[in-house]
């Protein structure tokens, strides 16, 4: 699919339709749920391969065994602290299986009132 912005390796991405399937960084602050992740960097307008399950081992600074959530402060990344702000979404994205790796299994997002 075509990227609508630059993506870094390991970024969680949101898929949406705009004259075809497109990929952008997932972002809990803007209710852009994570559908998958990329294993390479892509420029805006590039054709990207998006993985919708599996082990994303392109992350860093994680604590093994922790559930991680889509970040509402840094688009495309995960956080150990679920968002709490009104209008944001909470989406668990997986379990940390190594200090640089999660088993990507996204939950259905919950909107915060």
C-alpha positions as CSV (number, residue, x, y, z in Angstrom):
1,X,0.0,0.0,0.0
2,X,1.0,3.6,-0.5
3,X,2.4,5.6,2.5
4,X,0.9,9.0,3.2
5,X,3.9,10.1,5.3
6,X,7.4,8.8,6.1
7,X,7.5,5.7,8.2
8,X,10.4,4.4,10.2
9,X,11.2,0.7,10.7
10,X,9.1,-0.7,13.5
11,X,6.4,2.0,13.3
12,X,2.9,0.9,14.0
13,X,0.6,1.9,11.2
14,X,-3.0,2.7,10.6
15,X,-4.6,1.7,7.3
16,X,-7.3,3.8,5.7
17,X,-9.0,4.3,2.3
18,X,-8.2,7.4,0.3
19,X,-8.5,6.5,-3.4
20,X,-7.0,3.1,-2.4
21,X,-5.5,1.6,0.7
22,X,-3.0,3.9,2.4
23,X,-0.7,3.6,5.5
24,X,0.1,6.3,8.1
25,X,1.5,6.2,11.6
26,X,-1.0,5.0,14.1
27,X,-1.8,7.6,16.8
28,X,-4.0,7.2,19.9
29,X,-4.4,11.0,20.2
30,X,-6.2,11.1,16.8
31,X,-8.0,7.8,17.1
32,X,-5.9,6.2,14.3
33,X,-5.8,2.6,15.5
34,X,-2.9,0.3,14.8
35,X,-3.6,-2.3,12.1
36,X,0.0,-3.4,11.6
37,X,3.6,-2.4,11.5
38,X,6.5,-1.9,9.0
39,X,9.9,-3.7,9.1
40,X,11.7,-1.1,7.0
41,X,11.7,2.7,6.5
42,X,9.5,4.2,3.7
43,X,9.3,7.7,2.3
44,X,6.0,9.4,1.9
45,X,4.3,8.1,-1.3
46,X,6.3,4.8,-1.3
47,X,4.8,1.3,-1.6
48,X,5.1,-0.3,1.9
49,X,4.8,-3.9,3.1
50,X,2.7,-3.9,6.3
51,X,2.7,-6.8,8.7
52,X,-0.6,-7.4,10.6
53,X,0.6,-9.9,13.1
54,X,3.9,-11.4,14.4
55,X,6.9,-10.2,16.3
56,X,7.9,-6.6,15.8
57,X,11.6,-6.7,16.9
58,X,12.5,-3.2,15.8
59,X,11.6,-1.4,19.0
60,X,13.7,-0.5,22.1
61,X,13.6,0.1,25.8
62,X,10.9,-2.4,26.6
63,X,10.3,-4.4,29.8
64,X,9.7,-8.1,29.1
65,X,6.2,-9.3,30.1
66,X,4.6,-5.9,30.0
67,X,1.5,-5.1,28.0
68,X,2.1,-2.2,25.7
69,X,-0.4,0.3,24.2
70,X,-0.5,2.6,21.2
71,X,1.1,5.9,22.2
72,X,-0.8,9.1,22.2
73,X,2.4,11.2,22.5
74,X,4.7,9.8,19.8
75,X,2.8,8.5,16.7
76,X,3.7,5.0,15.5
77,X,5.2,3.9,18.8
78,X,4.1,2.0,21.9
79,X,4.0,2.9,25.6
80,X,3.6,0.9,28.8
81,X,1.1,3.5,30.1
82,X,-2.3,3.5,28.5
83,X,-3.6,6.9,27.3
84,X,-6.1,8.7,29.6
85,X,-7.0,11.9,27.8
86,X,-10.5,12.5,26.6
87,X,-11.0,11.9,22.9
88,X,-8.0,9.6,22.7
89,X,-8.2,5.8,22.2
90,X,-6.7,3.0,24.3
91,X,-5.4,0.1,22.2
92,X,-3.3,-2.7,23.6
93,X,-0.8,-3.6,20.9
94,X,0.9,-6.6,22.3
95,X,3.0,-8.2,25.0
96,X,6.8,-7.5,25.3
97,X,8.7,-10.7,24.5
98,X,12.2,-9.1,24.5
99,X,13.7,-5.7,25.3
100,X,13.3,-4.8,21.6
101,X,10.3,-6.9,20.7
102,X,6.6,-7.3,21.0
103,X,4.2,-10.0,19.9
104,X,1.9,-7.7,17.8
105,X,-1.6,-8.7,18.6
106,X,-3.7,-5.5,18.6
107,X,-6.9,-5.3,20.6
108,X,-10.0,-3.4,19.6
109,X,-9.5,0.3,20.6
110,X,-11.6,1.9,23.2
111,X,-12.5,5.6,22.9
112,X,-12.1,7.7,26.0
113,X,-14.9,10.1,26.8
